[in-house]
């Protein structure tokens, strides 16, 4: 029976591939579509493929066999998407596996693993992602350290034996720059002697696991550390680094201002503020200087606002200020003065002096129907307008609309089915302040020769590892050797669990990899997480 099922789905895929590669002017008439779906329905029922039969029944309900309806290539993708997606899933997954596997969401704990043993990286990534967590990996200690500061994982798993910079050095650098953040750090090593364990704990490790790893014990320990991290985040209301209130406190407190407004009618202003070009500070002067700037910025704001005003660190270099009994113009005037005064402040790193500005967006609550979520979105929209208009300024667009910044997203894969389902998934993403400019390519040369591959703009590249004409690794290498390499974030799709392929991808600068087969829903979540963190 299995060979007949495989034959049916093979025929479906061949027909779909032909149709999805039609020229723009070509169309499929209703009679041909009806025959195709009717044939599938009958065979699916015979083979007890009930999900496939149900999909074809729904599609047939919308077709008049003798009608004049036709489908072009774009219409086909939308009309047949359920069938396209099921074909992909059948080809790559066992039915029990796809239905039984839990799908992680965009808020799943993020775990980072740093280890130059690629076989170990693959094993641990698979084990931890099977638990519903999201895992990023890296074998390059320098790139991995930068990734740690950018991504701020919920747990770090770090090997001692690494090239160029060992695990102790990474732990020391992280502890120096992030000692006030609670992120569980677990050392793993075949060097499991008393001296190494004590040294690890003295340098800030929260746990030590010797190799070879007992998988059952390893999973339980990671679960406990993730749980501790969650409890800590829920209980602490002061940001560890800047010593102002944190995001949790803001989320608990903000609704009270709205309730007070409804009761008293006294308006208030909400502002989101963000340090300009803060990443350059970290890149040029190091993360310890970046942390110093954040601390001094928070204390500067706190010292120059009223005691009744509220400042919270929302995340990264972004802060929120609530100004009670303050009009829109008053809030803008106050923030403009703060920007001027803070930009005059000079920081010194080994004789290199620099200053930094910040941008602000303001929304004033003057309507009792406005929700906290809506007010926050409006303030965030205003902040984006301030950034877009040159930075170092305050904006309050109050329900105004403007063009979002474009972000290139490219899919390079030789499989038309995968290109189609990925394109559909990408079009469903909503990334704040960005319009995704999505394009698909069937091979490496067509992408590399395109104008968009040469543009100096943000670019998220989803790249298949195994393709004809030019292997995905070759494409990645050319991208990373290009003059605009810094603009690319690369997610590799690999159908081979070959440690050499994954090692090469990571060494060449891939930001993450996903092994085929993958769930489209899960891949969409991973892409959303990466884009939100890295943009």
Secondary structure, DSSP 8 states (H G I E B T S, - for coil): -HHHHHHHHHHHHHHHHHHHT--TT--EEHHHHHHHHHHHHHHHHHTT-HHHHHHHHHHHHT--TTS--EE-HHHHHHHTHHHHHHHHHHHHS-HHHHHHS----TTS-EEEEE-S-HHHHHHHHHHHHHTT-EEEEES-HHHHHHHHHHH--SEEEEES--SSS-HHHHHHHHHHHHTTS--EEEEEES---HHHHHHHHHTT-SEEEESS--HHHHHHHHHHHHHHHHHHHHH--B-TTT-SB-HHHHHHHHHHHHHHHHHH---EEEEEEEETTHHHHHHHH-HHHHHHHHHHHHHHHHHTS-TTSEEEEEETTEEEEEEET--HHHHHHHHHHHHHHHHT--EEETTEEE---EEEEEEEE--TT--HHHHHHHHHHHHHHHHHTTSSSEE--TT-----EEEEEEEE-S-HHHHHHHHHHHHT---TTEEEEEEEESSHHHHHTSSGGG-SS-EEEEEESS-SSS-HHHHHHHHHHSTTGGGEEEEEEESS--HHHHHHHHHTT-SEEEESS--HHHHHHHHHHHHHHH-
